[in-house]
């Protein structure tokens, strides 16, 4: 295929790439040649309508700055205070501030104007996430005819929630301007198809593609994975228990999430408190280590969830701590990736209980990090996208405090042979469907669509 063009909100220009997705995209660009477009992370008073160019080891990086007004309206406002809660089934938390959509739209149009002169008809353009939902439509308006794909890393919004979006009449047109609209799960695909079934002028064709206003495009599921092999090496590099001041027989339950209302953290803490209430006195003690780095702290909803979480942690610890034991250890800052991997490996239980999640790679990282001879147990929310691939986890309803507490008891008492069987089934999927598989599957689908389009012209 021609060049690969990647667009994401931020370009990883701070040094060698780290993390599965960034490494995978870096490797694709290095192999195919191309350009990675995105914001620089710098906020300047009067940003120029031009790109800064950086070298990316066989490909180019093009970054652009945002103004304070654009950072507020495009990023903090419409993207993260409207689209994020909308997609996470929390339309009640949308902050519909006048002017934010106009700024969001203008940033997408500005990026399209700057990109268009650099694009070629045989490019394959891969746009990532909700910050750039209108970008394909903006590029088409600039005359771009190249194949354009999109991947939605978060859940697709429910049809009834979309009714709360003032720009709901534009949403389908944004999607139809892409040639391939990628989603995490079959559940998300079903939600997207439900939206189009209710639209005048929309038709699902016999091959599964969608036709809308003379635009034909595909909606497909591409469950994202991790770099499992690399994560195993990181997990084995350090003894995770040596990092903790634990008693020899103390059990470790771990949760790792960005501090976000979609992660169900307050219910998770309350479920752990319920588990402690029902604990038999002579059972080994279990501690919950929750790592929740801050995110979007300028958005009011995040300040509220932080206050609630700290209050619940204090209540549980106040009721159950003693002089030598604090049952909930809550860390509100980032932890290095290799340290996280070692902590996963040391944990007896991975506690992954979001209310709504596109995929949740923590679940896959936890599985990859385990020692197959003595693996921990994954407890997984039925609302995480990963549940479609990880049926051998203990599946829970994150709104049911009692069910989660019972799952903790079951996980910590699970015999070795059952833990091994469950882990073997989970690991098979994690290693087979890794991030390289995800990337190649998506790009192969884009190439097929491009070839089919060329044959029709």
Residue pairs with C-beta under 8 A, 6 or more apart in sequence:
1 32
1 122
1 124
1 443
1 446
1 447
1 450
2 120
2 122
2 123
2 124
2 146
3 32
3 33
3 34
3 35
3 120
3 122
3 123
3 124
4 28
4 29
4 32
4 33
4 34
4 59
4 123
4 124
4 126
4 443
5 34
5 35
5 36
5 37
5 115
5 119
5 123
5 124
5 125
5 126
5 146
6 25
6 28
6 29
6 34
6 35
6 36
6 37
6 126
6 128
7 36
7 37
7 38
7 111
7 115
7 125
7 126
7 127
7 128
7 132
7 135
8 25
8 36
8 37
8 38
8 127
8 128
8 129
8 131
9 38
9 39
9 75
9 79
9 128
9 129
9 131
9 132
10 38
10 39
10 41
11 36
11 37
11 38
11 39
11 40
11 54
11 61
11 62
11 63
12 22
12 26
13 40
13 54
13 61
13 63
17 23
17 25
17 26
18 337
19 337
20 225
20 226
20 227
20 230
20 231
20 361
20 434
20 435
21 224
21 435
23 227
23 230
23 435
24 227
24 435
24 436
24 438
24 439
25 36
25 439
26 56
26 57
27 436
27 439
28 439
28 443
29 35
29 36
29 56
29 58
29 59
30 56
30 57
30 58
30 59
31 58
33 58
33 59
34 59
34 60
34 123
35 59
35 60
35 61
35 62
35 118
36 56
36 59
36 60
36 61
36 62
37 51
37 61
37 62
37 63
37 64
37 111
37 115
38 62
38 63
38 64
39 63
39 64
39 65
39 66
40 52
40 63
40 64
40 65
42 65
42 66
43 65
43 66
43 67
43 68
43 71
44 65
44 66
44 67
45 67
45 68
46 67
47 64
47 65
47 66
47 67
47 70
48 64
48 65
49 110
49 113
49 114
50 64
50 114
51 62
51 63
51 64
51 114
52 62
52 63
52 64
53 60
53 61
53 62
54 60
54 61
54 62
54 63
55 61
62 115
62 118
64 110
64 111
64 114
66 74
66 75
66 107
69 103
70 103
70 106
70 107
72 100
72 103
73 99
73 100
73 102
73 103
73 104
74 100
74 103
74 104
74 106
74 107
74 131
75 131
76 296
76 298
76 299
77 95
77 97
77 100
77 103
77 104
78 100
78 101
78 103
78 104
79 104
79 130
79 131
80 296
80 299
81 93
81 94
81 95
81 97
81 100
81 299
81 301
82 94
82 95
82 96
82 100
82 101
82 165
83 130
83 133
84 130
84 154
85 91
85 92
85 93
85 94
85 261
85 301
86 94
86 157
86 161
86 162
86 164
86 165
87 130
87 152
87 154
87 155
87 156
87 157
88 154
88 155
88 261
88 262
88 355
88 356
89 155
89 157
89 158
89 161
89 355
89 356
90 261
90 262
90 356
91 161
91 164
91 165
93 261
93 301
94 164
94 165
95 299
95 300
96 166
101 166
101 167
104 134
105 134
108 132
108 134
108 135
108 138
109 138
109 141
111 132
111 135
111 138
112 135
112 138
112 139
112 141
112 142
112 144
113 142
115 139
115 142
115 144
116 139
116 142
116 143
116 144
119 125
119 139
119 144
119 146
120 146
121 145
121 146
122 146
122 450
123 146
123 147
124 146
124 147
124 149
124 443
124 446
124 447
124 450
125 136
125 139
125 144
125 146
125 147
125 148
125 149
126 149
126 150
126 151
126 442
126 443
126 446
127 135
127 136
127 148
127 149
127 150
127 151
127 178
128 150
128 151
128 153
129 151
129 152
129 153
129 154
130 152
130 153
130 154
132 150
133 150
133 171
133 174
133 175
134 170
134 174
136 148
136 150
136 174
136 177
136 178
137 173
137 174
137 177
139 148
139 177
140 177
147 179
147 180
147 446
147 449
147 450
147 453
148 177
148 178
148 179
148 180
149 178
149 179
149 180
149 181
149 182
149 442
149 445
149 446
150 175
150 178
150 180
150 181
150 182
151 182
151 183
151 222
151 442
152 181
152 182
152 183
152 184
152 188
152 358
153 184
153 224
153 358
153 359
154 358
155 184
155 188
155 356
155 357
155 358
155 385
156 183
156 188
156 189
156 191
156 192
157 165
157 191
158 191
159 191
159 194
159 195
159 198
162 168
162 171
162 195
165 171
171 195
172 195
172 196
172 199
172 202
172 212
173 212
173 213
175 181
175 192
175 217
175 219
176 210
176 212
176 213
176 215
176 217
177 215
177 217
178 217
179 217
179 218
179 446
179 449
179 450
179 453
180 217
180 218
180 220
180 442
180 445
180 446
180 449
181 192
181 217
181 218
181 219
181 220
182 220
182 221
182 222
182 442
183 189
183 192
183 219
183 220
183 221
183 222
184 221
184 222
184 223
184 224
184 358
184 359
184 385
185 221
185 223
185 358
185 359
185 385
185 388
186 221
186 388
187 385
187 388
188 221
188 358
188 385
189 219
189 220
189 221
192 219
193 204
193 210
193 219
196 202
196 204
196 210
196 212
197 204
199 212
201 212
201 213
202 210
202 211
202 212
203 210
203 211
203 212
204 210
204 211
205 211
205 216
208 218
209 216
209 217
209 218
210 216
210 217
210 218
210 219
218 445
218 449
220 445
222 438
222 441
222 442
222 445
223 359
223 385
223 386
223 388
223 389
223 433
223 438
224 359
224 361
224 435
224 438
225 361
225 364
225 430
225 433
225 434
225 435
225 436
225 437
225 438
226 361
226 364
226 365
226 368
226 430
226 434
226 435
227 434
227 435
227 436
228 364
228 368
228 430
228 431
228 434
229 431
229 434
231 341
231 365
231 368
231 369
232 368
232 369
234 337
234 338
234 341
234 342
234 369
235 341
235 342
235 344
235 345
235 368
235 369
235 370
236 345
237 338
237 341
237 342
238 338
238 339
238 342
239 342
239 346
240 342
240 343
240 344
240 345
240 346
240 347
241 252
241 346
243 339
243 342
243 343
243 346
244 252
244 289
244 343
244 346
246 252
246 287
247 285
247 324
247 325
249 284
249 285
250 284
250 285
250 286
250 287
250 325
251 284
251 285
251 286
251 287
251 348
251 349
251 412
252 286
252 287
252 289
252 343
252 346
252 347
252 348
252 349
253 272
253 286
253 287
253 288
253 289
253 347
253 348
253 349
253 351
253 408
253 412
254 288
254 289
254 290
254 291
254 343
254 344
254 347
254 349
254 350
254 351
254 366
255 265
255 268
255 288
255 289
255 290
255 291
255 292
255 350
255 351
255 352
255 353
256 290
256 291
256 292
256 335
256 340
256 344
256 362
256 365
257 263
257 265
257 290
257 291
257 292
257 354
257 362
258 292
258 293
258 294
258 295
259 265
259 292
259 293
259 294
259 295
259 302
259 305
259 306
259 309
259 332
260 295
260 296
260 302
260 305
261 301
261 302
261 304
261 305
261 355
262 354
262 355
262 356
262 357
263 292
263 353
263 354
263 355
263 357
264 353
264 354
264 355
264 381
264 398
265 290
265 292
265 305
265 309
266 305
266 308
266 309
266 312
267 353
267 355
267 398
267 399
267 401
267 404
268 288
268 290
268 351
268 353
268 398
268 404
269 288
269 290
269 309
269 312
269 313
269 316
269 328
270 312
270 316
270 401
271 353
271 401
271 402
271 404
271 405
271 408
272 288
272 316
272 327
272 328
272 351
272 405
272 408
273 312
273 315
273 316
273 319
273 320
274 401
274 402
274 404
274 405
275 286
275 404
275 405
275 408
275 409
276 316
276 319
276 320
276 327
278 405
278 409
279 286
284 412
285 325
285 327
286 327
286 348
286 349
286 408
286 412
287 325
287 326
287 327
287 328
287 329
288 327
288 328
288 329
288 351
289 329
289 331
289 343
289 347
290 313
290 328
290 329
290 330
290 331
291 331
291 335
291 340
291 343
292 309
292 330
292 331
292 332
293 332
293 333
293 334
293 335
294 302
294 306
294 332
294 333
295 302
296 302
297 303
297 306
306 332
309 330
310 330
313 328
313 330
316 327
316 328
317 326
317 327
317 328
320 327
321 327
335 343
340 365
341 365
341 369
342 369
344 350
344 365
344 366
344 369
344 370
344 376
345 369
345 370
345 371
347 366
347 376
348 376
348 377
348 411
348 412
349 376
349 377
349 378
349 379
349 408
349 411
349 412
350 362
350 363
350 366
350 367
350 376
350 377
350 378
350 379
351 379
351 408
352 360
352 362
352 363
352 366
352 378
352 379
352 380
352 381
352 384
352 386
353 379
353 380
353 381
353 396
353 398
353 404
354 360
354 381
354 383
354 384
354 398
355 381
355 383
355 398
355 399
356 383
357 381
357 383
357 384
357 385
357 386
358 385
359 384
359 385
359 386
360 380
360 381
360 384
360 385
360 386
361 386
363 378
363 380
363 384
363 386
363 390
363 393
364 386
364 390
364 430
366 376
366 378
367 378
367 390
367 423
367 426
367 427
367 430
368 427
368 430
368 431
370 376
370 423
370 427
372 420
372 423
372 424
372 427
373 420
374 416
374 419
375 419
375 420
375 422
375 423
376 419
376 423
377 393
377 394
377 411
377 412
377 414
377 419
377 422
378 390
378 393
378 394
378 422
378 426
379 393
379 394
379 396
379 404
379 407
379 408
379 411
380 386
380 387
380 390
380 393
380 394
380 395
380 396
381 387
381 395
381 396
381 397
381 398
382 395
382 396
382 397
382 398
383 398
387 393
387 395
389 429
389 433
390 426
390 429
391 425
392 421
392 422
392 423
392 425
392 426
393 422
393 426
394 407
394 410
394 411
396 403
396 404
396 407
397 403
397 404
398 404
